[in-house]
Amino acid sequence: MRELTDLKMKVLDLLNEDARRSPALLSTLLGVGEDEVKAVIAELEEDHVIVKYAAVVNWSKIEDETVTALIEVQITPERGRGFEGIAERIYLYPQVKSVYLMSGAYDLLVEVEGRNLREVANFVSEKLSPIDSVLSTKTNFILKKYKQDGIIFEEHEEDNRLMISP
């Protein structure tokens, strides 16, 4: 990977805030040429620093049909590969949205999406739990998202009630 310059960090920060910002806008915000910004973005994409441009969607406004679960997984690391092989085996399932190596009471945190509770439960019991290295799982279902990736989903309503004091 090439050196992560101050300009690259500023471009990353601005794109992380809003991935729709054009090179022209970025060049104006940063006070550099548009061609320089385009070259920086191309390098960051080539080096896999920028791996995807995505929108944060509040799916509860559109549909309530999907279920998201965070599954805490305790595993026995594989000799010679540690956690890598097991993590790879898990993240290849299409239901799995994210896998994180954690410190603390469990080893992996697995984010899974399904059409309903039964689909997630079946994934845990039929795909995840039978893996030889998996010692235990604990499934936590997300009931409501308040904030994701720095974006607050629900607008805060002001309390307009009159104060009553004794």
N, C-alpha and C positions, 0 to 999 in steps of 0.2 A: 504494500500500500504506500502511496505517496504521502508526503508530509501534509499534515492537517493544519493549514495556515489560518491566520486570523480571518481572512476573507472567506475561506471555506466554512469556518465555524459560524460566521455571521449569516451566510447564505443558508446553512442548515437550520439555524434558529428561525430565520424568517419563513422558510418553507415548512418547518415543523408547525409554526403558528397557523399558516394558511398555504397549503400546497398548490392553490390556484394562482398564486402570485406569478406573474409573467417575468421573464428575464428583463424586459424593459422596466417594469416597476421595481424589480430588485436593484437594477443598476441605478435608478433614481434614488432609492432609499439608501443605497450604500455609497453613492458618489463615485462609481466606477463605470467603465464602458460596458455596454450591453454584450459585446463580443467576449469580454473578459468573464462576465457572469455566465454566459453560455458555455464557455470553456471549463469553468469551475464545476458547473452542473454536470457536464459530460464526464469529467474526471471522477466526480463523486458517484455517478451511476456506473461507470466502468469498474471502479474499485469496490463496488457493492456496498458503499456507505449508504447511498440512497437505494433502497431495494424496491420501493413501491410508493405510489402516490395514492392516497385513500381519503375517503370522506368518513367522518364520524356521523353515524346515522342513529337517531333515536327510534329504534324499531317499535317501541311501545306505541308510538303515534300512528304507525302503519298497521301493525299486526301484533297480536298477543299469542300467536300460535306456537312460536318456538320457545324452547326451554333451554336455559344455559345453566350448566353446573360447573363448579370448581371442585375437582377431586384431588384430595390429598393422598399421595401414594408413598408408602414405605417400600423400599426395595433393597435387595442384596446386590451390591455392585458386581459386575462380571470381572473375572480375572483378566487383567491385561487391557480392558476397555473401560472399566469403571462404570459410570452411569450412561455413557454415550450410546452404547448399543441398545439398551432398553429404552432410552428416550427416543431414539430413532424408530424403533419398532412401534412405539406408541404414537408418535407424531405422524406416521404414514397413514393412519386411519382418517378417512374423510370427515368424520364427526369431530375430530380434534382440531380446535382452533389455535391453541397455544400450549406449550409445555415449558415449564421453568424448573431449573435445578434450584432447590431451596436450602437454606440452613434452618435448623430447628428440629421440630418434632417429626417432620416427614421429609422425604427426599425430593419428590417431584410434585409440582402443582400442575394439573392437567385441566384445561378449559375445554368443555365439550358442549356442543349444541345438538339438540334433537327436536323432532316435531312435538314430542310430548314427554311426560315423565317416564312412561314405560319404555320408550326408545332409549333414553339415557340409561335407565336401570338395566336394560338388556345389554347395552354396550359395556357397562361395568361388569356385569355378571358373566357375559359370554366372551368378551374380548380382552378386557383389562385384567380382571382377577385371575384368569387361568394362566397368565404369563408366569413361567417358573420363578423368576426373580422377584415377583410381586409378593410382599409379605402381608400387606393390608391396604385397604382403601377406606376413605371417609368422604362421602359425597355431600356437598353443600349446594343447594339450588339457589340461584339468584332470583329473588322475588321482585326486586325493583332496582333499576340503575338511577342513581341521583347525579353522578358525575363520572365521565369517562374521558381519558386523555385530556384532562384540563377543561373539558366542556361540561357546564352544568345543564342538565336536561330540563328541569322544571324551573319556571320563573317564580321567583319569590314574591308572594303577595304581601303587600304592606298591611299591618294590623291597624285598621282605622277606628277601632273601638275607643270610646271615651274612657279616660282613666277615672276610676272611682276610688277615692281614698276614705277611710273611716274617720 
